[in-house]
Amino acid sequence: MAIGLTCWLAGGGLETAAFSRTLDVPFQGATLKIVGREDFIAMKLFAGGPQDMADARHAFAIGRESLEVGLLRRLTTRYGRDAVTALEGLLAG
């Protein structure tokens, strides 16, 4: 997982601050670090495939009220117009 995130970071896709927003999740006696929901949604919107869009919609829907929408908008803007358009569609419902 760290290798994948490092490659994404090196390619300019993930901002360094994403590492400070990771969440610790217990899994089979270990602790995994996962990206926060805003980072996850923004990356999925950027990827843009059918499964990515479904993943973004689901992650958005499961706790819309707890999302930091300003952060999500800022992150998504890094990925270009198509990602922003997709986000606006999510926000509009």
N, CA and C of each residue as an Amber inpcrd file, in Angstrom:
protein
   279
   0.8260000  -1.1910000   0.0000000   0.0000000   0.0000000   0.0000000
   0.8660000   1.2490000   0.0000000   1.8850000   1.3070000   0.8180000
   2.7480000   2.4900000   0.8620000   3.4310000   2.7010000  -0.4760000
   3.7890000   1.6160000  -1.1600000   4.4350000   1.7470000  -2.4590000
   3.4680000   2.3790000  -3.4500000   2.2140000   1.9200000  -3.4570000
   1.2200000   2.4960000  -4.3580000   0.9980000   3.9660000  -4.0820000
   0.9000000   4.3430000  -2.8260000   0.7100000   5.7450000  -2.4820000
   1.9230000   6.5760000  -2.8510000   3.1070000   6.0080000  -2.6680000
   4.3240000   6.7280000  -3.0250000   4.3840000   6.9490000  -4.5280000
   4.0180000   5.9600000  -5.3220000   4.0130000   6.1140000  -6.7730000
   2.9860000   7.1600000  -7.1950000   1.8290000   7.1320000  -6.5770000
   0.7920000   8.1220000  -6.8880000   1.2910000   9.5170000  -6.5270000
   1.9450000   9.6400000  -5.3940000   2.4810000  10.9230000  -4.9460000
   3.5470000  11.4100000  -5.9140000   4.4350000  10.5360000  -6.3150000
   5.5130000  10.9180000  -7.2190000   4.9720000  11.3830000  -8.5590000
   3.8520000  10.8300000  -8.9740000   3.2520000  11.2160000 -10.2410000
   2.4380000  12.4950000 -10.1430000   2.3830000  13.1000000  -8.9800000
   1.6610000  14.3470000  -8.8230000   0.1920000  14.1740000  -8.5020000
  -0.2630000  12.9270000  -8.3180000  -1.6770000  12.7000000  -8.0970000
  -2.1410000  12.8920000  -6.6680000  -1.2910000  12.7030000  -5.7200000
  -1.6840000  12.7630000  -4.3160000  -0.8150000  13.7740000  -3.6030000
  -1.4570000  14.7050000  -2.9280000  -0.6540000  15.6890000  -2.2130000
  -0.0580000  15.0800000  -0.9520000   1.0810000  15.5720000  -0.5530000
   1.7970000  15.0520000   0.6110000   0.9280000  15.0790000   1.8660000
   0.0880000  16.0920000   2.0040000  -0.7570000  16.2150000   3.1960000
  -1.7370000  15.0520000   3.3460000  -1.9720000  14.3040000   2.2710000
  -2.8780000  13.1520000   2.3710000  -2.3860000  12.1620000   3.4110000
  -1.0680000  12.0700000   3.5740000  -0.5210000  11.1440000   4.5600000
  -0.8930000  11.5650000   5.9820000  -1.0810000  12.8540000   6.2120000
  -1.4770000  13.3180000   7.5460000  -2.9670000  13.1080000   7.7920000
  -3.7100000  12.8110000   6.7290000  -5.1530000  12.5890000   6.8630000
  -5.5200000  11.1080000   6.8400000  -4.5270000  10.2210000   6.9140000
  -4.8360000   8.7930000   6.8920000  -5.5420000   8.3750000   8.1800000
  -6.2470000   7.2920000   8.0800000  -6.9700000   6.7210000   9.2190000
  -6.3530000   5.3690000   9.5550000  -6.2300000   5.0780000  10.8320000
  -5.7430000   3.7700000  11.2730000  -6.9350000   2.8320000  11.4040000
  -6.8500000   1.6850000  10.7350000  -7.9320000   0.7060000  10.7480000
  -7.3620000  -0.6410000  11.1730000  -7.9220000  -1.2310000  12.2500000
  -7.4430000  -2.5520000  12.6570000  -7.8730000  -3.6090000  11.6340000
  -6.9470000  -4.5170000  11.3400000  -7.2370000  -5.5830000  10.3900000
  -6.3920000  -6.7930000  10.7320000  -7.0440000  -7.8660000  11.1200000
  -6.4000000  -9.1430000  11.4160000  -5.1640000  -8.9740000  12.3010000
  -5.3190000  -8.2290000  13.3780000  -4.2480000  -8.0670000  14.3450000
  -3.2070000  -7.0240000  13.9810000  -3.3800000  -6.3810000  12.8610000
  -2.4480000  -5.3280000  12.4410000  -3.2350000  -4.0280000  12.2930000
  -2.5250000  -2.9610000  12.0740000  -3.1660000  -1.6780000  11.8290000
  -2.7890000  -1.2070000  10.4340000  -3.8090000  -0.9670000   9.6290000
  -3.5960000  -0.4540000   8.2770000  -3.8500000   1.0390000   8.2700000
  -3.1280000   1.7600000   7.4650000  -3.3780000   3.1790000   7.2470000
  -4.0910000   3.3070000   5.9020000  -5.2440000   3.9680000   5.9120000
  -5.9780000   4.1850000   4.6700000  -6.1710000   5.6820000   4.4640000
  -6.3220000   6.0720000   3.2180000  -6.5390000   7.4900000   2.9440000
  -7.9070000   7.9020000   3.4600000  -8.0240000   9.1770000   3.7800000
  -9.3040000   9.7120000   4.2250000 -10.3290000   9.7050000   3.0960000
 -11.5790000   9.8400000   3.4630000 -12.6530000   9.7360000   2.4820000
 -12.5850000  10.8310000   1.4170000 -12.2320000  12.0450000   1.8110000
 -12.1420000  13.1200000   0.8220000 -11.0680000  12.8180000  -0.2260000
  -9.9100000  12.3390000   0.2160000  -8.8470000  11.9540000  -0.7190000
  -9.3000000  10.7920000  -1.6030000  -9.9410000   9.8090000  -1.0020000
 -10.4190000   8.6360000  -1.7360000 -11.4000000   9.0470000  -2.8290000
 -12.3830000   9.8700000  -2.4670000 -13.3930000  10.2940000  -3.4370000
 -12.7410000  11.0840000  -4.5640000 -11.8710000  12.0250000  -4.2270000
 -11.2100000  12.8370000  -5.2530000 -10.4080000  11.9570000  -6.2080000
  -9.6730000  10.9770000  -5.6900000  -8.8900000  10.0810000  -6.5460000
  -9.7930000   9.2400000  -7.4410000 -10.9170000   8.7790000  -6.8970000
 -11.8550000   7.9830000  -7.6850000 -12.4830000   8.8160000  -8.8030000
 -12.8260000  10.0750000  -8.4930000 -13.3830000  10.9500000  -9.5210000
 -12.3660000  11.2010000 -10.6270000 -11.1090000  11.3190000 -10.2560000
 -10.0430000  11.5070000 -11.2370000  -9.8980000  10.2630000 -12.1180000
  -9.9190000   9.0850000 -11.5180000  -9.7710000   7.8440000 -12.2850000
 -10.9150000   7.7170000 -13.2920000 -12.1410000   7.9880000 -12.8470000
 -13.2710000   8.1610000 -13.7410000 -13.8970000   6.9520000 -14.3910000
 -13.3960000   5.7600000 -14.1340000 -14.0100000   4.5660000 -14.7120000
 -15.3480000   4.2660000 -14.0500000 -16.1360000   3.3850000 -14.6440000
 -17.4500000   3.0660000 -14.0780000 -17.3880000   2.5920000 -12.6170000
 -16.4610000   1.6940000 -12.3010000 -16.3470000   1.2170000 -10.9200000
 -15.8280000   2.3220000 -10.0070000 -14.9080000   3.1490000 -10.5130000
 -14.4000000   4.2700000  -9.7200000 -15.5310000   5.2300000  -9.3690000
 -16.3850000   5.5210000 -10.3410000 -17.5040000   6.4380000 -10.0940000
 -18.4920000   5.8260000  -9.1040000 -18.7350000   4.5410000  -9.2100000
 -19.6230000   3.8700000  -8.2540000 -19.0150000   3.9160000  -6.8520000
 -17.7090000   3.6890000  -6.7580000 -17.0260000   3.7580000  -5.4590000
 -17.1340000   5.1620000  -4.8710000 -16.9340000   6.1880000  -5.7070000
 -17.0220000   7.5760000  -5.2420000 -18.4340000   7.8890000  -4.7570000
 -19.4440000   7.4700000  -5.5250000 -20.8450000   7.7170000  -5.1190000
 -21.1460000   7.0510000  -3.7850000 -20.6890000   5.8230000  -3.6260000
 -20.9550000   5.0940000  -2.3840000 -20.2480000   5.7650000  -1.2070000
 -18.9870000   6.0990000  -1.3620000 -18.2320000   6.7450000  -0.2780000
 -18.8440000   8.0950000   0.0710000 -19.3520000   8.7890000  -0.9220000
 -20.0100000  10.0740000  -0.6980000 -21.3240000   9.8890000   0.0590000
 -22.0960000   8.8950000  -0.3470000 -23.4310000   8.6910000   0.2120000
 -23.4270000   8.1810000   1.6510000 -22.4080000   7.4400000   2.0580000
 -22.4540000   6.8160000   3.3760000 -22.2460000   7.7900000   4.5260000
 -21.8830000   8.9960000   4.2450000 -21.6980000   9.9510000   5.3340000
 -21.5150000  11.3650000   4.8250000 -22.3860000  11.7740000   3.9320000
 -22.2670000  13.0880000   3.3060000 -22.1330000  14.2050000   4.3310000
 -22.8870000  14.1010000   5.4110000 -22.8840000  15.1690000   6.4200000
 -21.5560000  15.2990000   7.1530000 -20.7450000  14.2560000   7.1450000
 -19.4560000  14.3190000   7.8400000 -18.2850000  14.6680000   6.9170000
 -18.5510000  14.8010000   5.6290000 -17.4860000  15.1610000   4.6850000
 -17.0980000  16.6260000   4.8360000 -15.8230000  16.8950000   4.6630000
 -15.3510000  18.2730000   4.5840000 -15.4260000  18.6620000   3.1140000
 -16.5460000  19.2670000   2.7270000 -16.7990000  19.5560000   1.3210000
 -15.7680000  20.5380000   0.7560000 -15.3430000  21.5040000   1.5420000
 -14.3220000  22.4380000   1.0730000 -13.0240000  21.7170000   0.7360000
 -12.6090000  20.7920000   1.6010000 -11.4100000  20.0000000   1.3480000
 -11.6100000  19.1330000   0.1110000 -12.7610000  18.4960000   0.0050000
 -13.0470000  17.6440000  -1.1480000 -12.9750000  18.4450000  -2.4400000
 -13.5420000  19.6390000  -2.4450000 -13.4720000  20.4930000  -3.6460000
 -12.0270000  20.8620000  -3.9740000 -11.2680000  21.2430000  -2.9630000
  -9.8750000  21.6320000  -3.1890000  -9.0710000  20.4620000  -3.7580000
  -9.2500000  19.2780000  -3.1740000  -8.5240000  18.0990000  -3.6480000
  -8.9150000  17.7430000  -5.0750000 -10.2040000  17.7860000  -5.3530000
 -10.6970000  17.4060000  -6.6740000 -10.2080000  18.3750000  -7.7440000
 -10.0920000  19.6390000  -7.4010000  -9.6090000  20.6490000  -8.3480000
  -8.2260000  20.2920000  -8.8820000  -7.4080000  19.6520000  -8.0650000
  -6.0600000  19.2310000  -8.4900000  -6.1170000  18.2530000  -9.6640000
  -7.2350000  17.5520000  -9.8190000  -7.3420000  16.5000000 -10.8290000
  -7.9750000  16.9610000 -12.1400000  -8.3390000  18.2300000 -12.2480000
  -8.8240000  18.7500000 -13.5230000 -10.3300000  18.8770000 -13.6390000
 -10.7130000  19.4370000 -14.7850000 -12.1060000  19.7940000 -15.0330000
 -13.0590000  18.6030000 -14.9940000 -12.6650000  17.4660000 -15.5650000
 -13.5660000  16.3080000 -15.5800000 -13.8830000  15.8380000 -14.1660000
 -12.8780000  15.8200000 -13.3050000 -13.0960000  15.4110000 -11.9180000
 -13.9930000  16.4140000 -11.1960000 -13.7840000  17.6980000 -11.4490000
 -14.6140000  18.7350000 -10.8180000 -16.0590000  18.6130000 -11.2830000
 -16.2520000  18.3720000 -12.5660000 -17.6010000  18.1920000 -13.0990000
 -18.2860000  16.9980000 -12.4500000 -17.5520000  15.9140000 -12.2850000
 -18.1050000  14.7210000 -11.6290000 -18.4640000  15.0170000 -10.1840000
 -17.6010000  15.7680000  -9.4920000 -17.8830000  16.1260000  -8.1080000
 -19.1400000  16.9820000  -8.0170000 -19.2670000  17.9620000  -8.8870000
 -20.4450000  18.8150000  -8.8610000 -21.7100000  17.9940000  -9.0710000
 -21.6230000  16.9660000  -9.9050000 -22.7540000  16.0590000 -10.0820000
 -23.0980000  15.3280000  -8.7950000 -22.0700000  14.8800000  -8.0770000
 -22.3040000  14.2280000  -6.7780000 -22.9480000  15.1830000  -5.7950000
 -22.4150000  16.3800000  -5.7280000 -22.9300000  17.3620000  -4.7730000
 -24.3710000  17.7660000  -5.0700000 -24.7200000  17.7970000  -6.3440000
 -26.0680000  18.1770000  -6.7560000 -27.0830000  17.0690000  -6.4630000
 -26.5650000  15.8500000  -6.3060000 -27.4640000  14.7300000  -5.9950000
 -27.9030000  14.0490000  -7.2340000
